[in-house]
Amino acid sequence: MKSKIASVFENCKKEKRTALITYTVAGDNTKNNSLKILNAISKHADIVELGFPHNTPIADGGQIQESSYRALKNGIKLKNVFQIIKKFKTVNPQKPLIMMGYFNLIYQIGENKFLRNCKSSGVDGLIVVDLPFPENKNFARKCQKKSINFIQLLSPTTPKDRMKKIIKNSHDMIYYISMLSTTGGKLKVSPKKILKNYDKIKKINSKKNVVIGFGITNKTIASLKKADGLVVGSQLCKTITNSLKKRLNAAKVLNNVVYNLKRKII
């Protein structure tokens, strides 16, 4: 059976456009607001990515760290993240949701229990930043048995031989990190150079769905719309921060932001 993630990319290709993938942190700034934000942006996003808050991030920049801090300060736990996902999927059963985070939380709860929780709450995909290939092969197989996409990561420094192996072992989506940086940094590489690297990945296997993340904002998104998908995260987390400072309704503000991002790639 075709996964919801695969179906999204198939539909976007028929419409001759890139898929829009949004990232927010679960529980930012409260559990209820996090759910409201997810419901609002899912009207325009093709896939929603939800990070579980973490106090020792590896790849997350300042904006996402601030979102995680707010969520942790308000007492968000992993069980709450699954509750948010379950409520979201009850209302949006066909909208693919990818959960993103770090392996130590999965290790603490246990891989099998974690995946059972993912399955029962409706998680469609997983990104585990600090579980690289080939160390992730066993966990990726467990994901596949539960019909959960394990999303492999590629970067500008991934050697071609290694890239081929990662692509071969990937599921329905691969995440290409556009530049050597944490999230939220300014695009340090030209869109032309990013797409040149992206084309090298697609030449290895054109059937694989490859999305680009890091440095994607309303200013850069249109220049990269050749990709199968584009991930916008730090801009959304920054928008939540600014909305809270101005005492605005973050869900309404983000609804407009994601709507405008979508317009730039259609």
N, C-alpha and C positions, 0 to 999 in steps of 0.2 A: 504493500500500500504506500502510495506517495505521501511524503511528509508535508505538513503545512508550509514549512520553509521552502521546500522544493517547488511547491505549487505557486508560492508568491513570485519566485524568480521566473517561473514559466509564464505567468500572467504578465509580469512586467516586460518580458522579452516580446510578448505578443503586442504589447502597447508601445514597444520600442522606446523604453525609458529605463532609467536606473531605479532600483528599489531604495526607498528611504528608510533607514534604520535609526531609531532614536534610543538614547541611553539616559536613564535617570537612576538615582540611588533609592533603593527601597527604604521607606520610612522618612524620607526628606519632605517636609520637616516633621511631619507626624505620619502615623500609619494611615489615617483617614485622608490627609492631603495627598499622600503618595498615591493612593488609589484613585483619587479624583484627577490627579495629573495624568496618570496612566490612561484612564478612560477618555480624557480630553484629547491627548495627543494621538491616541490610537485611531482617531477618526481620519487622520492624514498620514500617519506612519504606516508603512507596509509591514514592518516588523518592529516590535518593541523589545528593547534590551533593558534588563533590570539588574543593577549591581547590588550584591549584598554588602552592607557596610563593613568596613575593615579598618583597624587602627594602625596597621603597618603595610600600607600599599606599596607596590613596587613600580607600577607604570602610571599610576594616577597622579595628575597634576593638581595644582592648588584648588581649582574650582570643584573638582570631584572630591578631593580631600575634605573641603569645607562641607559639602553635602553629607559625606559619611559622618563627619563630626557631629553635625546637627542630629542625624538619625541616632547615632550611638548615645548622644547626650539625652535623647528622649527615651532611651531604654529599649531600642529595637533589638530583637533577638532573631536568630535564624528561623525559629518557628513562626515569628511574626511575618517574615518575608514570604514564607509559604502560604500563610493566611491571606496576604495581599494578593498573591498570584492566583490563589483559588477563587477569591472574590472577583478578580478581574476576568478570569477565564469563564466564570459563570455567566457574565454579561457579554463577553467577547470570545466565544468558544473557537471561532475560526481564525482569530488574530494570533499569529505566531509570537511566542514570547521566549526570549533567550535570557538565561540567568548567567550573570558574570561575577566572578570573584576569585578567591585564592584558596589553595588546596588545604591549608591548615585547618580551616573550619570543616571541610569535608572529612579530613582525617580524624578530627575530634569526634564527630558524630558517627563516623564509619561510612565507607563508600556505599555499601549495600543499603543501609538505612537512608542515607542521603538521597540515593537514586529512587528509592521507594517513595520518599516524600516529593521528589521532583515529579514522578509519574502521577501520583495521586492529586497533586495540586494543578497539573496541566502544563508543566515546563516542556517546551519543544526543543530547546537547544541549550548547550552549556559552553561557556568560555572559562577555562581555568588558566589564568595568566602564567602561573608559576609551575605548571605541569607540562613541560615541553616534550616533544617527540625525541626519542622513542620511549621515554619513561611513561608516557601517557597511553601506550598501546593497550595495556590490560584494562585500564579504566575506560578507554574509548570503546572497547569491545562490550563492556558491561553497559555502557550507555546505549549502544546499538541494539542490544538485546531488549532494552526497555523502550525502543523506538524513540530515543532521545539523540539528537544530533550532537556529537562532540565536535566543536569547531576548532580546527587547527590554526596556528598562527604562522605567518611568514613575515620577514622583514627585509629591508634593503641589503642586509649583510648575510642573508641565508645563502650558502653555496648552492650551486645548481644541482649537484648530486643529492644533497640533503633535501632540497626543494622537491625534487622528483619523488623521493620517498614519502615526504609529508603529503604531497598531493595525492599520491597513490593510496595512502591510508586515510584520506579525508572522507567526510560524509557529504552532506548536501550544501555546505558553505565553508569557505576558507576566508580568514580575516588577514588582510595585508596591512601591516603597520607602515604608514607612508614615509616615516622619517625616524631618525634616532633621537628620540625625545620622550618626555612624559606627555600625557594628554594635556590639551589646553594650550600648548605652545603655539606660537605663530608658525605658519607653514614656512619651514626653512629651505624646502626644496621646491623648485618650480613645478607647477602642475604637469608641464611637458615631460619633465624627468620622472615624475611619479608614474605617469601613464606609460612611459617607455619601460620602466621596471615591471609595471602591471602587465604589459603585453608579453613580456618574457614568461610570466607565470601562465598566461592564457595559452601561449604556444605549446606548453608542455601538455596541457589537457584543456581544450577549449570548452568542453562540456561542464567543467567544474564552475560553480558559482563563486566568484571572488569579490569580496567587498573591500573597500578602502576605509581606514579609520585613522585618526590623529590629524588635527589641523583642519578639520572640515567645519566650515562656518557658512553663514549666509553670504560671505564675501568670496569664498573659494569653491562652494559646492557646484556652481554652474560649469566651472572649468574642468571638473572631474566627472561629469555626468556620463562619460563613455563607459564607466565601470558598471559591473552587474549590480552593485549596491554601494551606498555611501552611509557611513555612521557618523551621526552628530551627537556629541555627548556633553563636552565641557561648556559649550555655548548654552545648553539647556540648564545645566547646573548653575551657571553664572546668572541666568535669567531668574531662577528660583531665588537665589541670594538677593538680587536686586529687588525682586517683587516683595520679599519679606521686609527688606529695609524700608521700602516705600508703602508698606502695608496694603499691597495690592493682592488681588486674587491670583495666585500663581498658576492655577489650572487654566484660567481664562487667558492670561498673558501667554502661557506656553502654547495654548491652542492656536493663537494668532501667529506665534513664531514658527511653529511647525507647518502651519498652513502656508506661510510665505516661503519656507524652505522647499516645500513640495512644488510650489508654483515655479520655482527657479529650475527645476529638473524635468518638468513635463514638456 
